[in-house]
Amino acid sequence: MTKRSQHAVRVFAPATVANVAIGYDILGFAIDKPGDEIRARFGSTPGVSIIGVHGTKKSLPRDPEKNTATKGAIALLKHLGEEQTSIEIEIYKKMPFGSGMGSSAASAAAGVMAVNELLGCPLEKRALAPFAVLGESAADGAIHGDNVIPSLVGGMVLIRDNATFDFIKLPAPRALSVFVIYPEIEILTKDARAVLSSDVTLTQLISQTGNIAAFVASLYKSDLELMRRSLTDHVIEPQRAQLIPHFHDLQKIALESGAMNYTISGAGPSMFGFAMNSLIAENASEAIIKFLADRQINARTYISQVNTTGAYKM
């Protein structure tokens, strides 16, 4: 039995940007906000139970095996031989569903970390990744770590192999600014995956692999100009752009405002861009928000550096 250090904990896990243009299902990074909060405490009935969901009008599964915040936590308890331990979970949703910013992933990351903290941290943070990935799979049945692992450990993350949870935390240039635009429309991950073709040409493969290799090099070199040249998506963006109203107009606005790139965050509808400083990020965001408002589309913007901390105990 693990050592109990406290009776209740609160954990926050941040939003993320997945795919990062050229790294479909293998690249992701965390931003400062928004995010989700999980509160966990010991209870009296063996197993994990959900005692409250706050901050959303959408009905979430109360079956712990079907909720992203608790599915991974149950697996963690089993791994630790703590299946009979009683833990009560409260979920505080602080980001929208279907936004392309890893809402399900943030809950999954916060859920496993909260249980680990409650039990006195028997596992280091990195070792929680398999359980967090399993938790997120409750949302769409897919096993991929490009949202949930950055939300858990922070930073820019490269997933070498999703099946074995083999990942590398990459450096992120301090000067790099990120802006994320969330237009208040919903695109479900399963629908965004449904539009994708499994066929990739040899020309696309060569271009995409060249870009992702150069992007990784740009992180180690802190070479933002090389990064800018590496961020063209030849595979996913051309297929998913149709799902987001005015996407190409918005992309043009961002680039004309000085952004290094502008593309889809995760499955969308959120979009993101990198900028060489926060002023460019702010100017690009303001221009895009105005364009959308003129067309009666409400949108929110988030400006951040790459969040290197990930989930943390509050």
N, C-alpha and C positions, 0 to 999 in steps of 0.2 A: 504494500500500500504506500502511495506517495505521501510526502509530508505536506500537511495543510498549513498555509501561511496566513490565511485571512478568510473571512466569511463571505465577502462579496467583492466583486471587481467590476470596473467599467473599462471597456476597450473601444478605441476608435480606429477604424480602418479607412484609408482614403480612396477616392475615386482614381481611376486609371485610364490611360489611353493604350489600347491594344492595337496590334498590327504595325503601328508606326510607319504607315505607308508601304514599306517594302518588305515587311516581315510577318506575313499572314500566319497567325497562330504561333509565332515563335518570338515576337518582340513585344515588349510592353513597358510602360513606365508609370510611376505614381505621380500625382499632383497633390497640392496641399489640401484642397477642398473642392467639392463637397465630400461626404463620406457617410458611413453608417456607424452607429454606436450599438454595442451589445453590453448588457448588464447580466452578470451571472452570479448566482449565490447558491449555497447549499440548501437543499430542501429536505423533505421527509419521506418522499415516495421514490423508491429505487429507479434509476434511469434519468433521462433528460426530458424535461417538459418545457413547453412554451407557455409562459404565464401572461404575456402581454405583447402586443404589436402596436407601435405608435408612429405617427407621422405619415400615414398613408391611408387613403380611402380604398385602396385595392385590397381585396381579400387574399391573404397569404395562407398557405397550408399550415394548419396547426399540428399536423402529424409530424413529429420531429424527424422521421425518416425521409420526409418529402420537402423539408424546408432547408434552404441553403445555409442558414445560420446554425443549424443543429445536426445536419446529417454527418458532416465531418467531425463534429464534436463527439458524436456517438462512436464513430470509428476510433477516435483518439482514446476514449475511455476503454474501449475493448482492447486496444493495443497495450494499454497500461495495466490491464487486469482490474479495471475499476468499474465494470459494468453495473454493479449494484449501488454505486455512489449516486446519490440524489442531487441533481443540479437543475435549478430553475433558471430559465433564460427569458429576458425581456429584450425585444428588438426595437430599436429606434431608427426608423428609416429617415435619412436626411438627404436623400438624393432620389431623383425620379427613376421609375422603372423604364426599361426599353430605351434608355438614353444613349447607349454606346459609351458609357463611362464606368461600366463595371459595377452596377448596383448589387447584383447577386454575388459577385466576387467579394465586394467589401464586407457584406454580411458573413460570407463564408470564412474570410480571413479573420474577422473580428471574433467570430464564434469559437473557432479552435484556439485562438490565442487567449480568449477570456477563460476558457476551461483550463488551459495549461497554467495560466496565472493563478487561478483559484486553487489548483492542486500543488502550488509551490514550484512551478516551472521545472517539471521533470525532463522536458525536452527543450533544447535550444530552439530559437525561432526558425532557423533554416529547416530543421527536422520536422516542422509542422506543415511544410508545403504539401506533402501527399494527402494529408487529411483536409487541408483547405481546398485543394483541387477536387477531391471527392465531394466536398460540401457543395461547391459550385455546380457540380454535375446534376444536382437536384433541379436546377433551373431548366436545362435543355437536354440533358442526357449526354452531353459531349464532355470529353476529357481534354482540356487544354488549359495551360497555366499562364497565358500571356496577360490576363487580367489579375487573377487571384494571387499569383506569386509576387508581382510588383506591389500589390496592395499590402501583402503580408510583410515583405522584407524591405520594400522601398527601392528607389533608384531605377535605373534602366536595366532591364533584365532580358537576357537572351535564353530562350528555351532550346537547348540542344536536342532534347528528346522528351516529348510529352509523356510517353508511356512509362518512362523510368524516372520522371521528375528531375532530370538532369539539367540544371540551369546555371548560368553564369551571371553574376551581377557586374555590369559594365560601368566604367566611369562616366560621369555626366559633366560636361563643361559648365563651370559656375556662371559664365556669362550668358548661358542659354536661357531664353524666356519662352514660355509656352502659353498660348491662348487657346481656350476651348470654347466653342460656341454650341449651345444646346437650343435648337429650335424646338418649340413645344409641340412636336408631333411624335408619334410612336412608331418605331420599327422594331419588330420582334426579331431576336437573333435567328430563330428558325426560319423566318421569312427571308432574312438577309442572306442566309446560307443557301436557301432554295434557288436563288437567282444565279448562283455561281456554277459555271461549267467546270467539269473535271479535266478538260482538255487544255493544255498549255503548249504553245509552239516552242520549238527549239530557240527561235529568236527571242521570245519572251523570257525563256529560262535563262539565257545568257545575259540579257539585259538586267533581269531582276537579281540574279546572283551577283553580278558585278556591282550593282548598287548596294546590296546589303553588306557585301564585303567591304566596300569603300566606306559605308556608314559606320561600321564597327571601327574601322581604322580612324575615322574622323573623331570618334569619341576618345580614343587613346591619344591622339595627336592634339586634341582641343582645336581642331581645324574646322571652323564653322563654314568656310567657303567650300571645302570638300564635302561637308555634310549637305549643304544646299544642293550641290550637284548630284547627290546620291539619293534624293528623296522622291524621285519619280516612280510611281507605281504602274507597272506595265500589265498587271494581272487583275487585281481585285477592284481598284477604283473604276476602271472603265465599265465594269459590270454593275457595280452598285450605285454609281452616280445617279442613275435614273430614279432611285428611290427617294432622293432628297430634292425638294423643290428648289430650283434656281441654283443648283450646285455649281455649275460652271461660271455663272455670273459671280457668285460669292468667291470662288477661287481666284478669279481675275481681280476682284477688289482687294483681296488679301495680298496678292503678289504686287499689285500696283502700290500698296501701302508700305511695301518694303519687307513683307514676310518672306522667309526662306522657302516656305511651302504652304500648302493648304489642302487638306484631304480629309477623309472620313476617319473618325475615331471608332475603333471596334466595328460593330455592325451598323453604326449610325443610330439615329440621325445626327448625333453630335459630330462636329468637325473640329480639327485642330490645326494649328500652325506653329512652327518654331520661328523665333525672331532673335536677332542678335542683341536686342536689349528690350527692356520693359516698355519704353516709349513707343517703339514700333508695334509691339504687341497690343498696347492700348489703342493706338491709332487704327490699326487694322480691325480690332474688335468693334470700336465705335462705328466705323464705316459699314461693317457687316450688319450690326444690330440695326442701324438706320435703314439700310436697304430692306431688311426683313420687315421692320415696322411699317415702312411705306406700303408693304404688300400684306398688311394685317396678319403677320406671323410673329407671335411673341417669341422672344428668345432670351436666354441668359448667357452671360459670359463669365469665364473664370480665367484669371491670369495667375501664373505660378512659375516657379522654377521647378525642375525635376525634384520631387520629394524623395530624399534619400533615407528617410526614417521608416516609412511604411506604418503598419499598425503599431499602436502604443497604448500602454495602460494610462488612463486618465487620472 
